[in-house]
Amino acid sequence: MSDFEAVVLGVGDTFSEKHHSTALLLVCDGFYLAIDCPDMYRAVLGDASGRAGRPLPISDIDHVLITHVHGDHMNGLEGFAFYKHFVEGKRIKLITSPEVRAVIWDERLKAPMGTLWTGAEFRQMTFDSYFENLPLDWASDITVGPFRIKARRTIHHVPTSALLIEAAGRKLGYSSDTAFDPELIAFLASADLIIHETNFGPAHTPYAALAALPEELRARMRLIHYSDLFDGASSVIVPVREGEVLHP
């Protein structure tokens, strides 16, 4: 029987000195789907592998979904794409919303990746040199391997994708970065497991808003993207831990 797993790679925010930046790795039927790509991605995978007690080989991860272009969610993409290009001779299959696709190369990646020295000459590179884009559609589901993905834009500083991901008859909801939004909660409520962020600032969700949700919903919810100051021990919603393997 197929099993749908979510390996927690990082749980922290961009300011954390205790945790890696928030990221997930979804696994089903031997297919890997990375959700976001924090800095030093191989080290992130190595740490999570040690905690989970299972291999998480970078060679098996060819599909990456970037929820938004804030650095803590995509700074590792440059190094990851270089690794795939030089070591494996592959392009990453990059899943993005139209808004992310519109800026991720010209405004984030072109400067460090647009020119390569071949040993004999400088070569001009493009987005397509490193990536194959798989569009994430706001209006309809997409299928990536065994995963069926529905996206919804969140309330955040930049266009950001919340996700409903279904595989093996189970459904995972992921808020990504967002201000508290009752309509987003309703979007995620059909999931068997909901991973929701909490942090400071008007573009993130305060813990108190989530703690006030109905008990049945909170029982299916886990917290992520929390600050180093977050008191997980007293939380009425369980925070996820790095290396934890979740089963929606």
Secondary structure, DSSP 8 states (H G I E B T S, - for coil): ---EEEEEEE-B-TT-SSS-BSEEEEEETTEEEEE---SSHHHHHHHHHHHHTS---GGG--EEE-----HHHHTTHHHHHHHIIIII---EEEEE-HHHHHHIIIIIIHHHHSEEE-SSSEEE--HHHHEEEEE--SSS-EEETTEEEEEEE-SSSS--EEEEEEETTEEEEE--S----HHHHHHHTTSSEEEEE--SSTTS--HHHHHTS-HHHHHTEEEES--TT--GGG-SSEE--TT-EE--
